[in-house]
Amino acid sequence: MAHASVPLIALLTDFGTAGWYVACMKAVMLRICPRAHLVDISHEIPPQDILAGAFTLAAATSWFPPQAVFACVVDPGVGTARPLIAAQADHHRFVGPDNGLLSLVLQRAKRLALVRLTNPSYWLPSISQTFHGRDIIAPVAAHLANGCPLRRLGIPIRRYRTLTLPPLKRTRQRLSGRLLYLDAFGNLITNLPASLVTNPSGCQIRYKHTPVRVVSSYGEGRTGELVALVGSSGYVELAIRKAQAAKRYHARRGDRVELRWI
């Protein structure tokens, strides 16, 4: 475990681990901030899936210690005019593309400062138009970990690009939500907040015409049974014990999930 005085940089990308991309980012960071403790949130975000990256980042960040720096790359617009930004959001700092990837964590911050990265003094000398993660995001994150003030990195801005999440739709005794994320276990994470199922006996969930029983743990599900429970991210998720609900039901993000009050 890293000591509190050791700079901590967390990485989130869609690069996977088969290639050299993640290693290059880490090498750049360690050249600039040799004391840094590097933590991998995930490098298995589906390629160019900004929403999956944003959801994963938001689920992880609150568990990190103060002053942690997050270097985030899910960047379909790399090499274009899309901005790169750095942010101080409460006690954490973030670097990434301004494409919505950071928006779920930034919008819940009580104190927020933003800059657009415009100062090449904190970048690598040579910039590839296909690898801003290595050449801009990684060095900026390392400089932040070294204590560089946010203001030196670029021009202050007030706004950032946000994601449009599917809204909940209410009609009398029903609430219609959507699948937000399919995790590595094949569980289906919805946009239904945990607060909606505080009384499991008073509600029922339906997915693809299947009634789904609300339980308190995965182990309560019967063999092959699709169940609903409150997941660690604070949302209702659907799961099958010892099986992948995503494969069994051919699930896709955006599928409708219905909550009924009994």
GIDA-V770319 format. One record per residue. N is the residue number from 1. RES is the residue in one small letter. SS is DSSP state (alpha for helix, beta for strand, coil for the rest). OMEGA is omega in degrees with one decimal (* if undefined). D_FIRST is the distance of its C-alpha to the first C-alpha in Angstrom with 2 decimals. Layout:
BEGIN
n=N res=RES ss=SS omega=OMEGA d_first=D_FIRST
n=N res=RES ss=SS omega=OMEGA d_first=D_FIRST
END
This chain:
BEGIN
n=1 res=m ss=coil omega=-178.7 d_first=0.00
n=2 res=a ss=coil omega=174.6 d_first=3.80
n=3 res=h ss=coil omega=-175.1 d_first=6.49
n=4 res=a ss=coil omega=-177.5 d_first=9.22
n=5 res=s ss=coil omega=-179.3 d_first=11.57
n=6 res=v ss=coil omega=178.6 d_first=10.00
n=7 res=p ss=coil omega=-178.8 d_first=11.95
n=8 res=l ss=beta omega=175.9 d_first=10.62
n=9 res=i ss=beta omega=177.9 d_first=13.24
n=10 res=a ss=beta omega=-177.2 d_first=13.68
n=11 res=l ss=beta omega=174.5 d_first=16.61
n=12 res=l ss=beta omega=179.9 d_first=19.33
n=13 res=t ss=beta omega=171.4 d_first=22.47
n=14 res=d ss=coil omega=-174.3 d_first=25.39
n=15 res=f ss=coil omega=-170.6 d_first=25.36
n=16 res=g ss=coil omega=-178.1 d_first=24.37
n=17 res=t ss=coil omega=-178.2 d_first=22.77
n=18 res=a ss=coil omega=-176.9 d_first=26.07
n=19 res=g ss=coil omega=-175.0 d_first=26.89
n=20 res=w ss=coil omega=-168.9 d_first=25.60
n=21 res=y ss=alpha omega=-179.4 d_first=24.99
n=22 res=v ss=alpha omega=179.9 d_first=21.23
n=23 res=a ss=alpha omega=179.0 d_first=20.83
n=24 res=c ss=alpha omega=177.9 d_first=23.23
n=25 res=m ss=alpha omega=-179.0 d_first=21.40
n=26 res=k ss=alpha omega=179.2 d_first=18.13
n=27 res=a ss=alpha omega=178.2 d_first=20.32
n=28 res=v ss=alpha omega=-179.8 d_first=22.00
n=29 res=m ss=alpha omega=-176.8 d_first=18.91
n=30 res=l ss=alpha omega=173.8 d_first=17.59
n=31 res=r ss=alpha omega=-177.7 d_first=21.14
n=32 res=i ss=alpha omega=-178.8 d_first=21.22
n=33 res=c ss=coil omega=-174.3 d_first=17.73
n=34 res=p ss=coil omega=-177.5 d_first=16.46
n=35 res=r ss=coil omega=-172.0 d_first=13.41
n=36 res=a ss=coil omega=170.9 d_first=12.20
n=37 res=h ss=beta omega=-175.1 d_first=9.00
n=38 res=l ss=beta omega=-179.4 d_first=10.93
n=39 res=v ss=beta omega=177.5 d_first=10.53
n=40 res=d ss=beta omega=171.5 d_first=13.70
n=41 res=i ss=beta omega=174.5 d_first=15.28
n=42 res=s ss=beta omega=169.6 d_first=18.38
n=43 res=h ss=coil omega=-177.3 d_first=20.88
n=44 res=e ss=coil omega=171.8 d_first=23.36
n=45 res=i ss=coil omega=178.2 d_first=25.06
n=46 res=p ss=coil omega=-174.3 d_first=28.77
n=47 res=p ss=coil omega=175.4 d_first=30.31
n=48 res=q ss=coil omega=-178.4 d_first=31.46
n=49 res=d ss=coil omega=-173.8 d_first=30.72
n=50 res=i ss=alpha omega=-178.8 d_first=29.86
n=51 res=l ss=alpha omega=178.4 d_first=29.98
n=52 res=a ss=alpha omega=177.1 d_first=27.55
n=53 res=g ss=alpha omega=-179.8 d_first=25.11
n=54 res=a ss=alpha omega=179.7 d_first=25.69
n=55 res=f ss=alpha omega=179.6 d_first=25.29
n=56 res=t ss=alpha omega=179.1 d_first=21.99
n=57 res=l ss=alpha omega=-178.8 d_first=20.62
n=58 res=a ss=alpha omega=-180.0 d_first=22.01
n=59 res=a ss=alpha omega=-172.6 d_first=20.55
n=60 res=a ss=alpha omega=-163.6 d_first=16.93
n=61 res=t ss=alpha omega=-174.7 d_first=16.80
n=62 res=s ss=coil omega=-178.5 d_first=17.18
n=63 res=w ss=coil omega=-179.1 d_first=13.83
n=64 res=f ss=coil omega=-179.3 d_first=11.99
n=65 res=p ss=coil omega=177.2 d_first=11.57
n=66 res=p ss=coil omega=177.7 d_first=14.68
n=67 res=q ss=coil omega=173.1 d_first=15.58
n=68 res=a ss=coil omega=177.7 d_first=13.73
n=69 res=v ss=beta omega=-178.5 d_first=16.21
n=70 res=f ss=beta omega=176.6 d_first=17.48
n=71 res=a ss=beta omega=-167.5 d_first=19.59
n=72 res=c ss=beta omega=-179.3 d_first=21.94
n=73 res=v ss=beta omega=161.5 d_first=24.77
n=74 res=v ss=coil omega=-158.4 d_first=27.30
n=75 res=d ss=coil omega=178.5 d_first=30.34
n=76 res=p ss=coil omega=-177.3 d_first=33.76
n=77 res=g ss=coil omega=-178.1 d_first=35.43
n=78 res=v ss=coil omega=179.7 d_first=33.84
n=79 res=g ss=coil omega=177.6 d_first=36.51
n=80 res=t ss=coil omega=-178.3 d_first=38.58
n=81 res=a ss=coil omega=179.0 d_first=39.13
n=82 res=r ss=coil omega=-177.5 d_first=36.41
n=83 res=p ss=coil omega=163.4 d_first=34.26
n=84 res=l ss=beta omega=-175.2 d_first=30.65
n=85 res=i ss=beta omega=169.3 d_first=29.03
n=86 res=a ss=beta omega=-175.5 d_first=26.14
n=87 res=a ss=beta omega=165.7 d_first=25.44
n=88 res=q ss=beta omega=-178.4 d_first=23.89
n=89 res=a ss=beta omega=-172.0 d_first=23.70
n=90 res=d ss=coil omega=-174.5 d_first=22.92
n=91 res=h ss=coil omega=-179.0 d_first=19.45
n=92 res=h ss=beta omega=178.7 d_first=18.44
n=93 res=r ss=beta omega=-172.8 d_first=20.02
n=94 res=f ss=beta omega=174.2 d_first=21.40
n=95 res=v ss=beta omega=178.9 d_first=23.35
n=96 res=g ss=beta omega=177.7 d_first=25.60
n=97 res=p ss=beta omega=177.5 d_first=29.21
n=98 res=d ss=coil omega=-178.8 d_first=31.38
n=99 res=n ss=coil omega=-177.1 d_first=32.46
n=100 res=g ss=coil omega=-177.0 d_first=31.02
n=101 res=l ss=coil omega=-177.9 d_first=27.57
n=102 res=l ss=coil omega=-165.3 d_first=25.97
n=103 res=s ss=alpha omega=-177.8 d_first=28.64
n=104 res=l ss=alpha omega=176.7 d_first=27.24
n=105 res=v ss=alpha omega=-177.9 d_first=24.29
n=106 res=l ss=alpha omega=-174.3 d_first=26.58
n=107 res=q ss=coil omega=177.7 d_first=29.36
n=108 res=r ss=coil omega=-180.0 d_first=27.44
n=109 res=a ss=coil omega=175.3 d_first=26.31
n=110 res=k ss=coil omega=176.3 d_first=28.24
n=111 res=r ss=coil omega=-173.0 d_first=27.96
n=112 res=l ss=beta omega=172.2 d_first=28.20
n=113 res=a ss=beta omega=-175.0 d_first=29.03
n=114 res=l ss=beta omega=169.4 d_first=29.83
n=115 res=v ss=beta omega=168.9 d_first=31.01
n=116 res=r ss=beta omega=-176.3 d_first=32.53
n=117 res=l ss=beta omega=-179.3 d_first=31.25
n=118 res=t ss=coil omega=-176.6 d_first=34.36
n=119 res=n ss=coil omega=-176.3 d_first=33.35
n=120 res=p ss=alpha omega=176.2 d_first=33.15
n=121 res=s ss=alpha omega=-178.0 d_first=32.02
n=122 res=y ss=alpha omega=176.4 d_first=28.43
n=123 res=w ss=coil omega=169.8 d_first=29.07
n=124 res=l ss=coil omega=-176.5 d_first=29.63
n=125 res=p ss=coil omega=-179.4 d_first=33.22
n=126 res=s ss=coil omega=-174.4 d_first=34.40
n=127 res=i ss=coil omega=172.7 d_first=33.78
n=128 res=s ss=coil omega=179.0 d_first=34.28
n=129 res=q ss=coil omega=178.1 d_first=35.80
n=130 res=t ss=coil omega=-175.3 d_first=33.90
n=131 res=f ss=coil omega=176.2 d_first=30.31
n=132 res=h ss=alpha omega=176.6 d_first=29.45
n=133 res=g ss=alpha omega=178.6 d_first=25.83
n=134 res=r ss=alpha omega=-166.5 d_first=25.61
n=135 res=d ss=alpha omega=-179.0 d_first=28.21
n=136 res=i ss=alpha omega=-173.7 d_first=27.65
n=137 res=i ss=alpha omega=-178.8 d_first=24.66
n=138 res=a ss=alpha omega=179.3 d_first=22.06
n=139 res=p ss=alpha omega=178.2 d_first=23.43
n=140 res=v ss=alpha omega=178.2 d_first=23.86
n=141 res=a ss=alpha omega=180.0 d_first=20.26
n=142 res=a ss=alpha omega=176.7 d_first=19.22
n=143 res=h ss=alpha omega=175.5 d_first=21.82
n=144 res=l ss=alpha omega=178.9 d_first=20.58
n=145 res=a ss=alpha omega=177.1 d_first=17.05
n=146 res=n ss=coil omega=178.1 d_first=19.02
n=147 res=g ss=coil omega=179.1 d_first=20.73
n=148 res=c ss=coil omega=177.5 d_first=23.90
n=149 res=p ss=coil omega=-178.9 d_first=25.87
n=150 res=l ss=alpha omega=-173.8 d_first=26.66
n=151 res=r ss=alpha omega=-179.0 d_first=30.36
n=152 res=r ss=alpha omega=-172.0 d_first=30.46
n=153 res=l ss=alpha omega=-178.2 d_first=29.52
n=154 res=g ss=beta omega=-173.5 d_first=32.69
n=155 res=i ss=beta omega=176.8 d_first=35.21
n=156 res=p ss=beta omega=176.5 d_first=34.43
n=157 res=i ss=beta omega=-178.8 d_first=35.27
n=158 res=r ss=coil omega=-174.2 d_first=35.79
n=159 res=r ss=coil omega=175.7 d_first=35.64
n=160 res=y ss=coil omega=-178.3 d_first=33.49
n=161 res=r ss=coil omega=-178.9 d_first=34.43
n=162 res=t ss=coil omega=175.7 d_first=33.75
n=163 res=l ss=coil omega=173.8 d_first=33.85
n=164 res=t ss=coil omega=-179.8 d_first=36.70
n=165 res=l ss=coil omega=178.7 d_first=35.40
n=166 res=p ss=coil omega=-179.0 d_first=37.99
n=167 res=p ss=coil omega=171.0 d_first=39.48
n=168 res=l ss=coil omega=-179.3 d_first=40.19
n=169 res=k ss=beta omega=-176.5 d_first=43.95
n=170 res=r ss=beta omega=172.6 d_first=45.58
n=171 res=t ss=beta omega=179.0 d_first=49.07
n=172 res=r ss=coil omega=-175.3 d_first=50.38
n=173 res=q ss=coil omega=-175.9 d_first=48.56
n=174 res=r ss=beta omega=175.3 d_first=46.33
n=175 res=l ss=beta omega=-177.6 d_first=43.28
n=176 res=s ss=beta omega=177.1 d_first=42.60
n=177 res=g ss=beta omega=-177.3 d_first=39.12
n=178 res=r ss=beta omega=170.8 d_first=37.58
n=179 res=l ss=beta omega=179.5 d_first=34.85
n=180 res=l ss=beta omega=-168.5 d_first=32.08
n=181 res=y ss=beta omega=174.7 d_first=29.67
n=182 res=l ss=beta omega=-174.3 d_first=29.71
n=183 res=d ss=coil omega=-174.0 d_first=26.32
n=184 res=a ss=coil omega=178.0 d_first=25.47
n=185 res=f ss=coil omega=-177.0 d_first=26.77
n=186 res=g ss=coil omega=175.7 d_first=30.05
n=187 res=n ss=coil omega=-175.0 d_first=29.61
n=188 res=l ss=beta omega=-178.0 d_first=31.62
n=189 res=i ss=beta omega=-175.9 d_first=29.99
n=190 res=t ss=beta omega=173.5 d_first=32.78
n=191 res=n ss=beta omega=176.9 d_first=33.26
n=192 res=l ss=beta omega=-179.1 d_first=34.49
n=193 res=p ss=beta omega=-178.8 d_first=32.46
n=194 res=a ss=alpha omega=-176.3 d_first=31.33
n=195 res=s ss=alpha omega=-177.2 d_first=33.75
n=196 res=l ss=alpha omega=-176.0 d_first=36.67
n=197 res=v ss=alpha omega=178.2 d_first=36.17
n=198 res=t ss=coil omega=176.7 d_first=35.64
n=199 res=n ss=coil omega=-174.4 d_first=38.87
n=200 res=p ss=alpha omega=-178.2 d_first=38.67
n=201 res=s ss=alpha omega=-177.6 d_first=42.23
n=202 res=g ss=alpha omega=-179.2 d_first=43.59
n=203 res=c ss=beta omega=176.2 d_first=42.51
n=204 res=q ss=beta omega=179.6 d_first=42.57
n=205 res=i ss=beta omega=176.9 d_first=40.93
n=206 res=r ss=beta omega=176.0 d_first=42.78
n=207 res=y ss=beta omega=-177.9 d_first=41.56
n=208 res=k ss=coil omega=177.3 d_first=44.14
n=209 res=h ss=coil omega=178.4 d_first=46.73
n=210 res=t ss=beta omega=174.1 d_first=44.57
n=211 res=p ss=beta omega=-174.1 d_first=44.09
n=212 res=v ss=beta omega=179.9 d_first=40.45
n=213 res=r ss=beta omega=177.9 d_first=39.69
n=214 res=v ss=beta omega=-178.9 d_first=36.96
n=215 res=v ss=coil omega=-178.1 d_first=34.64
n=216 res=s ss=coil omega=179.7 d_first=31.50
n=217 res=s ss=coil omega=178.5 d_first=29.48
n=218 res=y ss=alpha omega=-175.4 d_first=29.76
n=219 res=g ss=alpha omega=179.2 d_first=31.08
n=220 res=e ss=alpha omega=-179.5 d_first=34.10
n=221 res=g ss=coil omega=175.2 d_first=35.51
n=222 res=r ss=coil omega=-179.0 d_first=38.35
n=223 res=t ss=coil omega=178.8 d_first=38.47
n=224 res=g ss=coil omega=-175.6 d_first=39.12
n=225 res=e ss=coil omega=172.3 d_first=39.09
n=226 res=l ss=beta omega=-179.0 d_first=37.64
n=227 res=v ss=beta omega=176.8 d_first=35.99
n=228 res=a ss=beta omega=177.6 d_first=34.47
n=229 res=l ss=beta omega=177.3 d_first=31.56
n=230 res=v ss=beta omega=-179.9 d_first=29.17
n=231 res=g ss=coil omega=-176.2 d_first=26.03
n=232 res=s ss=coil omega=179.0 d_first=22.52
n=233 res=s ss=coil omega=179.1 d_first=23.48
n=234 res=g ss=coil omega=178.0 d_first=26.28
n=235 res=y ss=beta omega=175.0 d_first=29.11
n=236 res=v ss=beta omega=175.3 d_first=31.47
n=237 res=e ss=beta omega=178.9 d_first=30.86
n=238 res=l ss=beta omega=-174.2 d_first=33.21
n=239 res=a ss=beta omega=171.8 d_first=32.24
n=240 res=i ss=beta omega=-179.0 d_first=33.87
n=241 res=r ss=coil omega=178.0 d_first=32.32
n=242 res=k ss=coil omega=176.2 d_first=31.63
n=243 res=a ss=beta omega=-178.9 d_first=33.19
n=244 res=q ss=coil omega=179.2 d_first=32.72
n=245 res=a ss=alpha omega=-178.0 d_first=34.64
n=246 res=a ss=alpha omega=179.4 d_first=34.51
n=247 res=k ss=alpha omega=-176.9 d_first=36.47
n=248 res=r ss=alpha omega=-175.3 d_first=38.75
n=249 res=y ss=coil omega=-179.3 d_first=39.87
n=250 res=h ss=coil omega=-173.0 d_first=39.67
n=251 res=a ss=coil omega=173.9 d_first=37.59
n=252 res=r ss=coil omega=176.4 d_first=37.22
n=253 res=r ss=coil omega=-176.4 d_first=35.46
n=254 res=g ss=coil omega=176.5 d_first=38.11
n=255 res=d ss=coil omega=-178.9 d_first=39.78
n=256 res=r ss=beta omega=174.2 d_first=41.26
n=257 res=v ss=beta omega=-174.2 d_first=40.05
n=258 res=e ss=beta omega=175.8 d_first=42.39
n=259 res=l ss=beta omega=178.9 d_first=41.75
n=260 res=r ss=beta omega=173.4 d_first=44.85
n=261 res=w ss=beta omega=-176.5 d_first=45.43
n=262 res=i ss=coil omega=* d_first=47.65
END
